[in-house]
Amino acid sequence: MNSARKPHAVRDKELRLAIKKIERTKGDGKLVTFAAVANEAGVSTSLIHNCFPQVAKAIRKAQGRTSEKHLDDQRVKLLAAEAKVRQLQADARKLYRRVAQLASINEVLLAELRTLKSGMGRVMRMK
C-alpha cells in the first residue's frame, strides 16, 4: 500500500485507471473487485468505500450489480412500512379514545353500584 497522501483528484484518476486496466485484462481471469482495484492502485478497500463513492459505484457497475435497483426496492419497502406505521398509529389513537370512553362508563357504573348497594343495606335493615 502506498502511504503517501495524494490529492483527491489524483487518487480518483488512479482508481479509475486501475478499473480500466483490470477490465482490459479480464481474459486473464482477473475480475473487477474492490480488492483488485485497491491492490492495483496501491490503496485500501476502505479508502475506496469511504472516500470515493463514485469509484465504488463504478466498481459495482463493472461487476454488474448496481445499487440503484436495490435502493429503489428499499425505498418502496420503506414507503410501505411508513404507510403501515401511520395506519397503526391512527388505529392506536382510536383504541386509546375507546379505552377512555369505556373507563368513563365503568366509573359511572361503579358509582351506581355503590349507590344501589348502600340503598340495599337500608332495605335489609328495615325488614
Order of alpha helices (4+ residues) and beta strands (2+ residues): alpha-alpha-alpha-alpha-alpha
